[in-house]
Amino acid sequence: STQSTGHILAGTIKDVVTRYAHQTGHSVERRFGWDCHGLPVEYEIDKKLGITSSEQVDEMGIAAYNKECRDIVMRYSNDWRRIVTRMGRWIDFDRDYKTLDLSFMESVWWVFGQLYEKGYVYRGFKVMPYSTAVHTPLSNFEATQAYKDVVDPAVTVTFPIVDDPDNACLLAWTTTPWTLPSNLALVVHPDMIYCRLRELSTGKVFVMLEKRVDALFPKGKKKEKVVEILSTFAGSTLATVHYTPPHM
């Protein structure tokens, strides 16, 4: 890609560190590296070839698609060399490396293998941005490429309380509904006041923060009540409550 002020700042910091190491008697190769991000490159090729689905890639052939991607990786190499040299950075462009090189990828796998054999690798769980188009999680860099501010509707979700005599549900508000399938717990403030209420139109019973009742259950056109407060209590009393998560 072309350079931004972020690239220049990061490059300057790297140059300061390696230059200091060199001047204090350490051996520093200072080879320029090309970080060939896969998805941004594929995005450019998809636009160029009018590809909108993975089936079209299969029809074209993986080898042919990869060749198209490799052909544009070095599109801006001359611009990078000119600007980095102008900055006065000590770096070797003639013995550069690319993250798409087989030798580089094999070295990364070797390092990972060493970490695994020493017991430093563990399996964890984390909510990740996911591309349904290419069927893979996205890195922070990839996910923010198309970032823009939008107005998202909030979602209020019901969580049925286990063994409740009124079949009451906890109410939780979220702007990130894609995290619900991995939900493990609900958080309440121990000192804030919560309430148990009945919705008059349906007879359903809910538990929620008392201060948010008017926002979630606004009064009707004639200012009539739409809910009945049954009881109030501190959030700490909900610590032992169990509920059925939305994915069950």
FIGU-694737 format. One record per residue: y, z, x of N, C-alpha, C in turn. Coordinates in steps of 0.001 Angstrom, whole numbers, padded with zeros to 6 digits, always signed. Each point is the difference from the previous one (the first is absolute). Layout:
BEGIN
YZXYZXYZX ...
END
This chain:
BEGIN
-001189+000000+000838+001189+000000-000838+001240+000000+000874 +001171-000241-000624+001251+000086+000736+000327+001463+000254 +000987+000243+000868+000303+001366+000402+001035+000644-000910 -000155+001299-000169+000979+000808-000722+000522+001061+000958 +001014+000770-000434+000510+001078+000840-001083+001041+000258 -000939+000139-000948-001115+000932+000204-000879-000417+001162 -000270-001316+000108-000794-000499+001124+000724+000265+001327 +001307-000263+000009+000768+000158+001235+000049+001469+000429 +000195+000900-000961+000038+001423+000314-001346+000462+000558 -001091-000376-000666-001335+000402+000466-000281-000564+001388 +000399-001256+000222-000218-000612+001301+000783+000695+001099 +001213+000436-000317+000818+000707+000978-000630+001335+000382 -000503+000720-000997-000654+001287+000268-001235-000205+000885 -000800-001017-000320-001190-000289+000809+000403-000343+001440 +001105-000744+000144+000445-000394+001331+000451+001212+000812 +000680+000935-000651+000468+001214+000687-001194+000797+000530 -001029+000163-000838-001167+000796+000389-000747-000651+001156 -000305-001293-000132-000778-000676+001046+000808-000174+001284 +001298-000209-000140+000843-000158+001185+000070+001318+000783 +000113+001098-000702+000034+001314+000661-001326+000257+000725 -001110-000350-000689-001306+000200+000629-000120-000821+001278 +000462-001257-000059-000056-000859+001177+000838+000575+001148 +001182+000502-000326+000911+000487+001043-000386+001377+000533 -000976+000608-000620-000495+001287+000517-001372-000170+000649 -000314-001257+000379-001187-000243+000802-001266-000320-000748 +000085-000235-001316-001190-000327-000784-000166-001516-000109 -001252-000414-000151-000293-001421-000183+000122-000356-001483 +000903-000929-000306+000244-000390-001393-000057-001521-000088 -000921-000529-000812-000145-001453-000106+001152-000640-000772 +000455+000664-001052+001105-000500-000823-000259-001415-000504 -001171-000235-000559-000316-001301-000602+000514-000036-001438 +000609-001102-000387+000501-000117-001367-001172-000208-000960 +000025+000723-001098-001083-000114-000979+000504-000543-001320 -000779-000914-000568+000343-000604-001292-000863+000649-001091 +000657+000749-000887-000712+000672-001083-000159-000988-001147 -001153-000614-000088-000236-001086-000957-000528+000568-001320 +000912+000556-000823-000411+000577-001271-000690-001059-000864 -001153+000346-000551-000790-000969-000756+000625-000430-001304 +000319+000947-000872+000450-000352-001343+001348-000731-000033 +001010+000413+000793+001241-000782-000012-000204-001456+000411 -000877-000207+000988-000302-001371+000424-000705-000753-001126 -000985+000642-000619-000726-000632-001104+000940-000318-001166 +000972+000886-000223+000970-000231-001077+000776-001288+000240 +000414-000217+001250+000743-001216+000339-000873-001243-000208 -001253+000095+000414-000904-001143-000157-000289-000271-001472 -000165+001064-000782-000247-000182-001435+001166-000726-000659 +001226+000353+000398+001171-000693-000554+000016-001468+000436 -000326-000228+001269+000025-001360+000532-001022-000903-000688 -001206+000535-000235-001094-000807-000549-000164+000147-001514 +000829+000854-000613-000099+000185-001443-001248+000746-000427 -000476+000902+000852-001217+000763-000298+000358+001228-000832 -000709+000187-001097+000278+001130-000898-001217+000877-000255 -001151-000354+000560-001199+000807-000233-000931-000068+001201 -000871+000998+000134-000957+000020+001107-001020-001120-000137 -000235-000451-001240-000951-001108-000207+000485-001277+000690 +001308-000211-000002+000554-001174+000670-000203+000077+001508 +000066+001208+000548-000251+000191+001434-001458-000333+000303 -000918+000450-000871-001425-000292+000194-000253-001503-000032 +000687-000698-000918-000175-001455-000091+000527-000697+001250 +001110+000512+000518+000586-000580+001216-000860+000277+001217 -000650+001170+000010-000814+000410+001141+000743+001018+000847 -000674+001090+000365+000644+001068+000767+000507-000501+001346 -000786-000845+000660+000391-000503+001325+001298-000798-000086 +000100-000868-000999+001211-000824-000157+001203+000865-000366 -000240+001000-000847+001093+000904-000403+000490+000817+001196 -000943+000507+000792+000372+000765+001196+000796-000849+000982 -000380-001282+000131+000731-000893+000917+001445-000167-000448 +000203-000157-001310+001359-000115-000518+000811+001255+000334 -000638+001152-000134+000687+001259+000295+000343+000119+001480 -000957-000349+000859+000227+000106+001439+001113-000938+000461 +000122-001154-000665+000979-001003+000423+001441+000458-000199 +000249+000955-000904+001385+000419-000242+000333+001349+000637 -000995+000644+000604+000232+001328+000574+001108-000027+001046 +000027-001032+000826+000975-000067+001097+001241-000818-000365 +000260-000125-001300+001115-000828-000467+001335+000440+000601 +000212+001317+000121+001283+000519+000458-000051+000514+001443 -001018-000421+000758-000182+000553+001348+001186-000283+000920 +000583-001198-000092+001131-000330+000868+001219+000866-000321 +000207+000275-001305+001128+000852-000394-000193+001414+000545 -001221+000504-000082-000288+001349+000508+000253+000063+001506 -000494-000997+000727+000154+000014+001454+001479-000036+000385 +000773-000829-000690+001425-000127+000315+000734+001315-000263 -000251+000622-001152+000746+001214-000368-000433+001189+000859 -001320+000151+000218-000489+001128+000793+000488-000098+001444 +000013-001206+000532+000507-000203+001365+001496+000308+000063 +000724-000406-001029+001436+000265-000055+000294+001496-000052 -000900+000765-000599+000157+001454-000066-000197+000659+001360 -000592-000741+000947-000245+000568+001323-001268+000823+000070 -000915-000234-000919-001237+000789-000020-000955-000489+001079 -000609+000942+000726-000999-000344+001013-001328-000228-000699 -000358-001257-000193-001240-000306-000723-000519-001349+000473 -001321-000154+000035-000640-001220+000505-000470-000847-001181 +000685-001116-000240-000387-000908-001076-001108-000961+000424 -000118-000233+001299-000978-000988+000467-001431+000528-000049 -000176+001325+000049-001343+000580-000113-000085+000845-001275 +000480-000575-001105+000045+000733-001261-001396+000141-000609 -000085+000745-001063-001253+000101-000755+000342-000040-001487 -000974-000398-000792+000177-000086-001451-001089+000826-000668 +000363+000673-001082-000989+000838-000679-001094-000827-000660 +000197-001308-000112-001063-000849-000562-000986-000463+001065 +000283+000280+001281-000932-000379+001066-001298+000795-000128 -001104-000658+000194-001296+000659-000101-000113+001140+001001 +000524-000210+001198-000070+001042+001032+000761+001249-000433 +001140-000181-000670+000769+001149-000472-000752+000731-001112 -000517-000767-000956-000715+000624-001113-001230+000759+000478 -000713-000569+000977-001181+000684+000533+000390+001274+000731 +001171+000003+000665+000440+001212+000701+000347+001104-000995 +000580-000382-001149+000320+000988-001036-001282+000612-000556 -000990-000855-000257-001277+000508-000509-000681+000899+001033 +000162-000336+001279-000585+000850+001053+000647+001383-000017 +001330+000040-000114+000702+001288-000062-000449+000793-001220 -000102-000688-001133-000445+000691-001216-001417+000544+000175 -000855-000794+000657-001357+000454+000262-000034+001247+000861 +000876+000052+001009+000075+001185+000849+000432+001231-000796 +000985-000179-000877+000457+001109-000843-001111+000474-000930 -000766-000968-000537-001083+000340-000921-001093+000799+000717 -000365-000467+001184-001067+000679+000747+000402+001416+000411 +001295+000256+000155+000474+001325+000387+000282+000893-001213 -000291-000516-001197+000151+000803-001206+001423+000124-000507 +000881-000927+000411+001400+000072-000428+000272-000798-001267 -000998-000685-000532+000190-000824-001196-000584+000727-001204 +000759+000077-001055-000492+000643-001218+000352-000862-001205 -000697+000244-001076+000248-000745-001226+000894+000826-000919 +001086-000598-000450+000916+000696-000887+000305-000839-001221 +000796+000549-000875+000376-000700-001226+001514-000007-000118 +000561-001155-000299+001447-000132-000079+000347-001099-000991 +000999+000253-000831+000471-001028-000921+000775-001047+000793 -000416-001259-000105+000604-001070+000785+000515-001106-000915 +001092-000666+000409+000390-001215-000730-001097-001042+000162 -000313-000728-001067-001149-000910+000010+000415-001359-000546 -000462-001046+000642+000267-001358-000465-001188-000503-000805 +000211-000236-001280-001080-000546-000833-000234-001474+000296 +000988-000648+000640-000142-001427+000307-000941-000235+001175 +000134+000821+001062-000829-000194+001191-001062+001084+000155 -000081+000901-000994-001070+000999-000060-000036+000891+001257 +001145+000549+000373+000035+000861+001184+001164+000977-000102 -000140+001185+000594+001149+000909+000084+001097-000617+000859 +001230+000446-000201+001134-000529+000738+000558+001060+000945 +000480-000431+001153+000686+000910+000909+001394+000274-000554 +000675+001017+000552+001368+000290-000430+000901-001209+000211 -000183-000683+001123+000803-001180+000302-000215-001084-001047 -001258-000254-000329-000314-001050-000960+000481+000355-001402 -000163+001270-000373+000369+000418-001348+001507-000057-000233 +000783+000212+001067+001457+000042-000165+000660-001352+000218 -000770-001034+000323+000598-001315+000207+000677-000518-001260 -000622+000267-001142+000560-000473-001262+000629+001154-000782 +000437+001040+000721+000537+001188-000667+001309-000321-000700 +000158+000509-001188+001266-000128-000721+000102+001134-001014 +001224+000380-000308+000235+001055-000977-000186-000554-001404 -000840+000643-000770-000233-000403-001386+000035+001241-000878 +000169-000222-001288-000040+001095-000957-001423+000086-000549 -000680+001092+000322-001375+000189-000456-000035+000954-001181 -000734-000353-001044-000148+000943-001109-000855+001188+000427 +000421+001187-000388-000788+001187+000308-001189+000076-000955 -001059+000616+000459-001214+000151-000805-000299+001485-000163 -000188+000430-001229-000417+001370-000279-001464-000025-000409 -000807+000736+000725-001459-000059-000160-000520+001317-000558 -000979-000089-000887-000635+001202-000549-001249+000351+000798 -000174+001284+000269-001160+000511+000714-000658+001068-000887 -001074-000350-000706-000630+000948-000921-000466+001274+000710 +000382+001153-000551-000400+001284+000571-001437+000304-000407 -000811+000382+000971-001421+000272-000248-000148+001254-000862 -000821-000118-001061-000341+001125-000893+001219+000629-000662 +001013-000794-000299+001166+000543-000703-000268+000029-001502 +000286+001106-000697-000304+000106-001433+000773-000998-000861 +001183-000457+000487+000812-000967-000755-000108-001416+000562 -000931-000193+000937-000112-001295+000689+001347-000414+000619 +000701+000990+000543+001315-000253+000588-000119-000830+001276 +001087-000685+000318+000060-000821+001207+001220+000398+000831 -000173+000026+001310+001126+000121+000912+000721-001341+000040 +001322+000022+000076+000783-001224+000115+000577-000094+001405 -000202-001136+000656+000524-000214+001356+000739-001326+000040 +001119-000004+000689+000865-001176+000097-000124-000601+001391 -000088-001327+000073-000122-000651+001301+000627-001377-000035 +000525-000431+001135+000468-001378+000165-000955-000782+000901 -001111+000628+000378-001007-000657+000849-001370+000067-000684 -000164-000704-001132-001266+000095-000746-001216-000502+000768 +000238-000813+001062-001145-000496+000766-000699+001110+000790 +000626+001178+000085-000652+001118+000691-000925+000785-000922 +000043-000268-001306-000780+000791-000952-001513-000080+000218 -000566-001159+000381-001458-000035+000203-000499+000976+001064 +000889+000398+000936-000422+000933+001051+000520+001411-000258 +000443+000262-001218+000578+001306-000313-001005+001126+000196 +000436+001048+000696-000848+001161+000254+000581+001292-000554 +001320+000015-000259+000622+001239-000458+001353-000298-000619 +000478+000935-000806+001363-000024-000518+000758+001168+000619 +001283-000192+000237+000809+001027+000655+000974+000594-001006 +000074+001321-000040+000981+000700-000832+000757+000987+000881 +001225+000305-000403+000789+000989+000737-000357+001385-000530 -000364+000933+000864-000462+001309-000478+001041+000789-000776 +001297-000239+000270+001049+000805-000615+000708-000687-001166 -000181-001294-000144+000662-000696-001111-000729+000285-001313 +000730-000175-001104-000555+000308-001312-000597-001258-000632 -001241+000116-000397-000715-001063-000687-000224+000425-001445 -000372-000948-000826-000216+000337-001407-001211-000721-000566 -000509+000568-001055-001073-000605-000782+000643-000395-001330 -000086-001255-000358+000684-000481-001196-000913-000881-000845 +000399-000143-001265-000743-000874-000922+000939-001114-000466 -000443-001246+000138+000757-001134-000504-000193-000058-001514 +001094+000113-000759-000091+000145-001444-000565-001247-000686 +000276-001174+000543-000458-001232-000655-001494-000241+000156 -000598+000526+001086-001421-000252+000266-000848+001260-000023 +000642+001149+000166-000750+001251+000060-000612+000257+001362 +000235-000893+000957-000578+000167+001333+000748+001084+000773 -000742+000697+000860+000562+001094+000776+000095-000418+001472 +001157+000272+000610+000228-000370+001383+000555+001196+000781 -000177-000050+001323+000552+001000+000910+000894-000730+000998 +001246+000459+000137+000938-000692+000880+001131+000943+000398 +000861-000457+000904+001165+000766+000434+000982+000112-001165 +000420+001226-000293+000844+000213-001179+001314-000776+000086 +000596-000074+001193+001283-000675+000161-000063-001489-000314 -001194-000595+000013-000138-001439-000217-000419-000363-001420 -000104+000994-000879-000455-000268-001366+000945-000953-000717 +001324+000260+000065+000953-000847-000715+000026-001423+000540 -000276-000156+001299+000000-001342+000583-001208-000801-000469 -001146+000668-000126-001225-000702-000383-000158-000090-001517 +000510+001013-000705-000091+000018-001456+001409+000152-000594 +000818-001050+000084+001364+000104-000536-000020+000176-001517 +001003+000667-000491+000090+000231-001450+000230-001307-000743 -000361-000006-001294+000131-001211-000801+001437-000328-000340 +000213-001075-000768+001344-000443-000347+000774+001077-000753 -000697+000810-000770+000654+001058-000769-000040+001342+000744 -000250-000098+001307-000036+001188+000856-001103+000986-000388 -001015-000519-000692-001094+000890-000373-000939+000215+001184 -000674+001136+000011-000940+000310+001074-001233-000903-000106 -000519-000384+001150-001219-000808+000026-001164+000770+000610 +000295+001176+000592-001057+000833+000581+000234+001457-000377 -001065+000757+000100+000063+001447-000221-000481+000700+001263 +000846+000855+000573-000381+000751+001191-000925+001135-000421 -001204+000006+000538-000984+001021-000365+000080+001206+000918 +000242-000211+001289+000110+001103+000948+000634-000494+001283 +000542+000930+000785+000565-000321+001312-000603+000935+001042 -000042-000443+001240-000636+000787+001059+000383-000585+001353 -000183+000795+001048+000281-000458+001367-001071-000981+000467 +000394-000890+000867-000945-001002+000501-001186+000598+000717 +000163+001200+000553-001093+000639+000734-001219+000257-000880 +000198+000117-001317-001134+000264-000894-000900-001222-000165 +000473-001156+000465-000803-001229-000120-000883-000243+001215 +000054+000895+000978-000705-000228+001267-001502-000164-000174 -000575+000664-000991-001460-000052-000174-000438-000969-001091 +000945-000763-000551-000337-000939-001071-000707-001229+000575 -001058-000421-000660-000709-001216+000396+000263-001094-001031 +000056-001230+000484+000251-001126-000909-000893-001175+000366 -000067-000964-000902-000786-001208+000242+000921-001063+000582 -000238-000460+001230+000883-001015+000605-000112-001326-000711 +000996-000871+000136+000025-001257-000768-001125-000964+000326 -000627+000133+001188-001044-000942+000375-001396+000446-000445 -000093+001152-000674-001311+000489-000422-000383-000623-001344 
END
